[in-house]
């Protein structure tokens, strides 16, 4: 049985009529930039997250850059960020003119902790970016106790929660990506900033539109970064199904546990009070790259992520420091393996994946 790493088509297939109808409405209306669909999605997503403001932007990377500036980060300020995450998180910090300071992560959850962030703090650090890696919320509440603004990068965690609060509502601000493979997806690029702070929201709205509040007076050097009407229309349909999809992802993770996967590889750890939304289901194992190749040869997609962590990337060489060391990041980069995960991953597929790993790891 072939098993794909992602299945984005099956969950969306039943929604095609509703999506096409909503797209037709946008076409008939003839308004494609910052129109009623974007406004409606911003209100609906804010209500879903439990925050006062959502600001739609062009993509998740722009969301981080704009949010950092809205939080008061200035050029040459330092921002702590995990090295074990996608490149765009640090790229966006540099895009704001700030300096990424890389920190280590917890070996079980793969997220930053108060201790790993504290080890990287300097007097020049003005903000922290906490990534909800692979769909598991980071301990943002603990990080906020450090007295610095915390930006929650929730790009992989739509539909997750921690302590009864939605991922995307945990920090001083949060950012989302709606890239087609994400938990809440559109049909291209899209992103958003979420916050309870009126001042942050007001500045973010200006920065996404060339630094203007009224389209006539330009107070800042901003960005042309707006969520498209067509994408917002698609997201409004998808948002109605996000909780169902998230529960499907959690059910797939439980099926892996019940199939005995923990006897073969190290499973991700879930913090107390967390409900992950498992954008990716990432295990750890010796010889992970060889195992991935063997699984692919059997028709089961598996992939290592962030094999070269951010502090080792060529473009980040000017920011990388040897102190503090990042031993957990380097171990996870070598040993992690993403297994198939989707809202519709069935028990038969989980059993196929688990049986293949058991066969390949047998002596």
C-alpha positions in Angstrom: 0.0 0.0 0.0 1.4 3.4 -1.0 1.1 6.0 1.7 1.7 9.7 1.0 3.4 12.0 3.5 0.5 14.6 3.0 -3.0 14.1 1.7 -4.3 17.6 1.0 -6.8 16.6 -1.8 -9.1 14.2 0.1 -10.2 16.6 2.9 -10.8 19.4 0.3 -12.7 17.3 -2.3 -16.1 17.6 -0.6 -15.6 21.4 -0.2 -15.1 22.1 -4.0 -18.7 23.2 -4.7 -18.7 25.6 -1.7 -15.3 26.9 -2.7 -16.2 27.4 -6.3 -19.4 29.2 -5.3 -17.4 31.6 -3.1 -14.8 32.2 -5.8 -17.6 33.0 -8.2 -19.0 35.6 -5.8 -15.6 37.3 -5.7 -15.4 37.3 -9.5 -18.9 38.7 -9.8 -18.1 41.4 -7.2 -14.9 42.4 -9.0 -13.1 43.4 -5.9 -9.9 41.5 -5.4 -7.7 43.4 -2.9 -8.7 44.1 0.8 -12.4 43.6 0.2 -15.3 42.0 2.1 -13.9 38.5 2.0 -10.7 39.5 3.7 -12.6 41.6 6.2 -15.0 38.7 7.0 -12.2 36.1 7.3 -10.2 38.4 9.6 -13.3 38.7 11.9 -14.1 35.0 11.7 -10.6 33.8 12.3 -10.2 36.3 15.2 -13.3 34.8 16.8 -12.0 31.3 16.3 -8.7 32.1 17.9 -10.2 34.2 20.7 -8.3 37.3 19.9 -9.3 40.9 19.2 -7.5 41.3 15.8 -6.4 39.3 12.8 -4.6 41.0 10.0 -4.4 39.2 6.7 -1.1 39.4 4.8 0.5 37.9 1.7 2.3 35.0 3.4 3.6 33.6 6.7 7.1 35.1 6.2 5.8 38.6 5.8 3.6 38.0 8.8 6.7 37.5 11.0 8.6 40.5 9.6 5.6 42.8 10.0 4.6 41.5 13.4 8.1 42.0 14.8 8.2 45.6 13.6 4.7 46.1 15.1 5.9 44.8 18.4 8.7 47.4 18.4 11.7 45.5 17.1 14.1 47.9 15.5 17.1 47.4 13.1 20.0 45.7 14.9 17.9 44.6 17.8 18.4 40.9 18.6 15.6 38.3 18.5 15.9 34.9 20.0 14.7 32.1 17.7 15.1 28.3 17.6 17.6 27.0 15.2 15.5 23.8 14.6 12.8 25.2 12.4 12.1 26.3 8.8 14.5 28.9 7.4 11.7 31.5 6.9 11.4 32.1 10.6 15.0 33.5 10.8 14.9 35.0 7.4 11.9 37.1 8.4 13.8 38.4 11.5 16.6 39.5 9.2 14.0 41.0 6.9 12.9 43.3 9.8 16.5 44.5 10.1 17.0 42.6 13.3 19.6 40.0 14.3 18.6 36.3 14.8 20.1 34.8 18.0 19.7 31.0 17.8 18.7 28.9 20.8 18.3 25.2 21.5 15.1 23.2 21.9 13.7 20.5 24.2 14.6 17.0 23.0 11.0 15.7 23.5 8.7 18.4 22.3 11.3 19.9 19.9 10.1 23.4 21.0 12.0 26.2 22.8 11.7 26.3 26.6 12.3 29.1 29.1 15.7 27.5 29.9 16.9 27.3 26.2 15.8 30.9 25.5 17.3 32.2 28.7 20.7 30.7 27.7 20.6 32.8 24.6 19.6 36.2 26.1 21.8 39.2 25.8 21.2 42.9 26.7 20.4 43.5 23.0 17.6 41.0 22.8 14.2 42.8 22.3 11.9 39.9 21.4 11.5 36.1 21.3 10.0 34.0 18.5 8.5 30.8 19.7 7.7 28.3 17.0 4.8 25.8 17.5 6.9 23.2 15.8 5.2 20.4 13.8 1.8 21.6 15.3 2.6 21.2 19.0 2.3 24.5 20.9 5.4 26.0 22.6 5.3 27.1 26.3 4.6 30.7 25.4 3.2 31.5 28.8 6.6 30.6 30.4 8.5 32.7 27.9 6.3 35.8 28.5 7.5 35.7 32.2 11.0 36.7 30.9 9.6 40.2 30.3 10.1 40.4 26.5 7.5 40.5 23.7 6.9 36.9 22.5 5.9 36.3 18.9 4.2 32.9 18.5 5.0 31.4 15.0 1.9 29.2 14.7 2.4 28.5 11.0 2.3 24.8 11.6 -0.3 24.8 14.5 -3.7 26.0 13.3 -6.2 23.9 15.2 -3.9 23.2 18.2 -4.4 24.4 21.7 -2.5 24.7 25.0 -4.3 25.1 28.4 -7.6 25.6 26.6 -6.3 28.5 24.5 -5.9 28.2 20.7 -2.4 28.2 19.1 -2.2 31.7 17.6 -3.5 33.4 20.7 -0.7 32.6 23.2 1.8 35.4 22.5 1.8 39.2 22.4 1.2 38.5 18.7 1.2 35.4 16.5 1.6 34.6 12.9 0.0 32.1 10.6 0.8 30.6 7.2 -1.9 29.3 4.9 0.4 27.6 2.4 -1.4 24.8 0.6 0.1 22.0 2.8 -0.7 23.8 6.1 -3.5 22.7 8.4 -5.6 25.6 7.4 -4.8 26.2 3.8 -5.6 28.3 0.8 -4.7 27.7 -2.9 -1.5 29.7 -2.9 0.4 31.9 -0.5 -1.4 33.6 2.4 -0.7 34.6 6.0 -2.0 36.4 9.0 -1.0 38.2 12.2 -3.2 37.7 15.3 -3.0 39.9 18.4 -5.0 41.3 21.3 -3.1 44.6 21.3 -4.8 47.4 19.5 -1.5 49.3 18.9 0.2 46.2 17.3 -2.8 45.6 15.1 -3.0 49.2 13.9 0.7 49.3 13.0 0.6 45.9 11.3 -2.4 47.1 9.1 -0.4 50.1 8.1 2.8 48.2 7.4 1.0 45.7 5.2 -0.2 48.6 2.9 3.0 50.5 2.2 3.1 52.0 5.7 -0.1 54.0 5.2 -3.3 54.1 7.3 -5.4 56.0 4.8 -3.7 55.2 1.4 -2.7 58.9 1.1 -0.2 59.6 3.8 2.7 57.2 4.2 4.2 57.2 7.7 6.5 54.2 7.4 8.5 52.2 4.8 6.2 49.3 4.7 5.3 46.4 2.4 2.9 45.4 -0.3 1.6 42.4 1.6 -2.1 41.8 1.5 -4.1 38.6 1.7 -6.0 38.2 -1.6 -9.8 38.2 -1.7 -9.8 34.9 -3.5 -7.6 33.3 -0.9 -9.7 34.7 1.9 -12.8 33.3 0.3 -11.3 29.8 0.2 -10.1 30.2 3.8 -13.5 31.1 5.0 -14.8 27.8 3.7 -11.9 25.8 5.1 -12.1 27.4 8.5 -15.4 25.8 9.1 -13.7 22.4 9.0 -10.5 23.1 10.8 -11.5 21.5 14.1 -12.7 18.3 12.4 -9.4 18.1 10.5 -7.4 18.7 13.6 -9.2 15.9 15.5 -8.4 13.7 12.5 -4.8 14.5 12.9 -4.9 13.7 16.6 -6.7 10.4 15.8 -4.0 9.4 13.4 -1.3 10.1 16.1 -3.2 8.0 18.6 -3.4 5.2 16.0 0.4 5.3 15.6 0.7 4.9 19.4 -1.9 2.1 19.5 -0.1 0.3 16.7 3.1 0.1 18.8 5.2 2.6 17.0 6.8 3.7 20.3 8.5 0.3 20.5 10.3 1.1 17.2 11.2 4.8 17.2 11.0 7.7 19.7 7.6 9.5 19.4 7.2 13.3 19.9 6.3 14.3 23.5 3.1 16.3 24.2 3.3 18.9 27.0 0.6 18.8 29.8 -2.5 20.6 28.7 -1.6 20.6 25.0 -3.7 19.4 22.1 -1.4 19.3 19.1 -2.7 19.6 15.6 0.2 17.5 14.0 1.0 19.4 10.8 3.8 16.8 10.7 4.2 13.6 12.7 7.9 13.5 13.4 9.7 10.7 15.2 13.4 10.2 16.0 15.4 7.2 15.1 19.1 6.2 14.6 19.8 6.0 10.9 16.8 8.1 10.1 17.9 9.0 6.5 18.5 5.3 5.7 15.1 4.4 7.2 13.5 7.1 5.1 15.0 5.7 1.9 13.9 2.2 2.7 10.3 3.3 3.4 10.2 5.3 0.2 11.3 2.1 -1.7 8.2 0.5 -0.3 5.9 3.3 -1.4 5.7 5.0 2.0 6.7 8.7 1.9 9.0 9.7 4.8 11.3 12.7 5.0 13.8 14.3 7.3 13.3 17.9 8.2 15.8 20.7 8.9 18.8 18.4 8.4 20.9 21.5 8.2 19.7 23.7 11.1 19.5 27.4 10.8 22.7 28.2 12.6 24.6 26.1 10.0 22.9 27.7 6.9 25.2 29.7 4.7 22.9 32.8 4.7 22.9 32.8 8.5 26.7 32.4 9.0 27.0 36.1 9.9 24.6 35.6 12.8 25.7 32.2 14.1 27.7 32.0 17.3 29.4 29.1 19.1 28.0 30.2 22.5 25.6 28.8 23.6 26.1 25.4 21.9 23.0 23.7 20.4 23.6 20.0 21.0 19.9 19.0 21.0 19.2 20.8 17.7 22.1 19.0 16.1 21.0 15.6 17.3 17.4 16.2 16.2 18.5 17.5 12.8 20.3 14.2 12.2 17.7 11.8 13.7 14.3 13.1 12.9 11.9 11.5 10.4 8.4 12.7 9.4 5.9 9.9 8.8 2.6 10.2 6.9 0.1 12.4 8.5 -3.2 14.0 7.4 -6.7 14.5 8.7 -7.8 11.4 6.8 -5.0 9.0 7.5 -6.7 5.7 8.3 -5.8 2.9 10.6 -4.9 0.6 7.7 -2.4 3.2 6.5 -1.0 3.6 10.0 -0.7 -0.2 10.3 1.1 -0.3 6.9 3.7 2.3 8.0 4.3 0.8 11.4 4.6 -2.7 10.0 7.1 -1.5 7.4 9.2 0.2 10.1 9.1 -3.0 12.3 10.2 -5.1 9.3 13.1 -2.7 8.4 14.3 -2.4 12.0 14.2 -6.1 12.7 17.6 -7.7 13.4 
